[in-house]
Amino acid sequence: MSSLHLRNPADVQFCFPLVNTSCPTKERPMPTICAMYMVMTVAIVMTMLGNMAVIISITHFKQLHSPTNFLTLSMATTDLLVSCVVMPFSMVRSIDSCWYFGDLFCKVHSCCDIMLCTTSIFHLCFISIDRYYAVCDPLHYVTHITVPVTEFFLLISWTVPVFFAFGLVCSGLNVIGAEDFIAAIDCTGLCVLIFNKL
C-alpha cells in the first residue's frame, strides 16, 4: 500500500486543488524547496553562460573558424537551447512533482527534450570521429575532415533527432500498447514520457 493511501486524504496536497482529477504533489519543507530551486537555478544559469561564452568566442574570433569548432559551436547552441527550453520547466516538474503548463506544451517540451539531448549525443559522436582522425591520422586530417564533411555531420546531427523526436511523440508510437497503464496513472498536472516496446 502506498504512503498516499496511509495518510489522511485531507492532508494530501494536489497540483490543482480545485480540479477533481488533479495529481497529488510531493510534500517537502519550504526550506528544502527553496534550496532545490536555488541550486537548480544556479546550474541553469551556469549552463547558459558557459554555452553563450563558447558561442560568442567561436563566432567572434576568425582564427577559431575550423571544422572542429563548428561542431563545438553547434553543440554549444544545442546545450544553450536545453538550458533555455528544457531545464527550467523540468526543474519545476522535478521539485513540485506537477506540470503547470498544459498538455500541449507537455508534448512540445517532451519533443524538445528528446530532440536536443539526442542532437547533443550526435554532436559528441561526430566530434569523437573528428578527434580520432586528428590524433590517429594527422597527416590526412585536412583531407578527411573538410567543411563539406562537417556540414554533413551538422545536417545529420540536427535532422535525425528532429524527425525521431517529433515523429515518435506526435505519432503516438511510443504509447501503443500502454493505453491501460496511461489511463490508470492519468491525472491533471502529470507530464511523463512513456515508452512501450516499439
Order of alpha helices (4+ residues) and beta strands (2+ residues): alpha-alpha-alpha-alpha-alpha-alpha-alpha-alpha
